[in-house]
Amino acid sequence: MWLRGLLLLSLVSVLWAQRNFYPIRFTEFTLANGLHVIVQQDTSAPVVATVLHYKVGSRNEEPGRTGFAHFFEHLMFEGTEHIPRASIDKYIQQAGGSLNAFTSFDATVYHFQLPAHQLPLALWIEAERMRRLRIDSIGVETQRGVVKEERKMRYDNSPYGGWLERMFARLFKGSPYAWTPIGAAQHIDSARIEEFVQFYNAYYQPANAVLAIVGDVDPEQARQLVERFFGDYPPGPQPPPLAFSVPPLPGEQRDTIVDVKAPHPAVFIGWRGPKAGDPDAYAVEMLLDVLARGESSRLYRRLVDEKQIAVEASAFLYDLQYAGAILAVGVAAPGKSIADVEQELLQTIERIKTEGVTEAEFQKARNIREARFVMGKKATLEKALSLAQYWAMFGDANLINTELERYMRVTRADLQRVAQTYFTSDRVVLTYVPARSQQ
């Protein structure tokens, strides 16, 4: 009866998705300087979202000068030739909008949400930042301090704060993914203004960016505004070529870290995974829905509910543009052995490798993917972020309509196959031990 109910739920989910998801219609054009623009008219509310996605992330940095892309995420909120220092936030808030930005291994992304009639304001600010940013000692020194404080808060002074840095340093040693976007504080401290100017001129150019505009706007008027604010810029130089290669991972690598801030012992395990867009990436995501999504997942049920040896058991995929990482986390319950947590986590994975997943689990994964795909295309900002990313990474913005098909092509057998392919003994294992347990 339980399986029959789950199958019925799956059918209902598919029918619901077909009724409620209509293809997202958009227009695209490219300026003479290479800036690619995507406009999607959405009249459901009088708002607009803009996303300017630069194809520059931590992968584009030098090993001895990390953190530059993240530094520019902050520096872009300083002044420009025509915008006074510390005014961008004020302009957007006074216009009734919001703003933010983020940096990843592959991109730096800036976004605004505003009343629709304020689109010119958003485009003016982005055009100013693109080629008229003021890079001077006041702005640079201010943001050096901001970035250092962010690193202290998120990494240096947090429990298990450095685990992702350590993981990627080992998992992708010898490649541009061997450091994380936050970068090393000493690299930003020692960098000269001339180096920041060089980085800016290399990557923050029209031809290295994608602009997405989604909201209650007329596409032709939006095009005219983009031409007005960005059209006079030259294409700029070609970014330095990215030479991406990663040596094979030589078996299992282990490290134990004594952490004075860790409340409980924890284990972090990393494997190489498929890159974004690889058919295996869709199968791995669905496998992780079974293995680690929610309290009904295998890891949670086994380690937290049944064995009661962990307070957290999860896993997720970093599907980056040139490579991928599958990461699993287990945090021991008070008084429990972290070695037991690691062993049970790996044994749970082994059972999927040998037995596969059940039909009920497979249908659950399909339901999750259908629901996330449909619901993720409702809000203006989410659509703008997706359109820009699809084009920047794959040159195909229409994946916003078709990517679900890639998930639906995954079979139940594929989930067992990718488990066998990627969950191997070639892995990195980091064990964090609270300092008090060493006393």
Secondary structure by P-SEA (a helix, b strand, c coil): caaaaaaaaaaaaaaaaaaccccccbbbbbcccbbbbbbbbbccccbbbbbbbbccccccccccccaaaaaaaaaccccccccccccaaaaaaaaccccccccccccccccccccccaaaaaaaaaaaaaccccccaaaaaaaaaaaaaaaaaccccccccaaaaaaaaaacccccccccccccaaaaaaccaaaaaaaaaaccccccbbbbbbccccaaaaaaaaaacccccccccccccccccccccccbbbbbbbcccccccbbbbbbbbbccccaaaaaaaaaaaaccccccccccccccccccccccccccccccccbbbbbbbbbbcccccaaaaaaaaaaaaaaaaaccccaaaaaaaaaaaaaaaaaaaccaaaaaaaaaaaaaccccccccccaaaaaaaccaaaaaaaaaacccccbbbbbbbbccccc
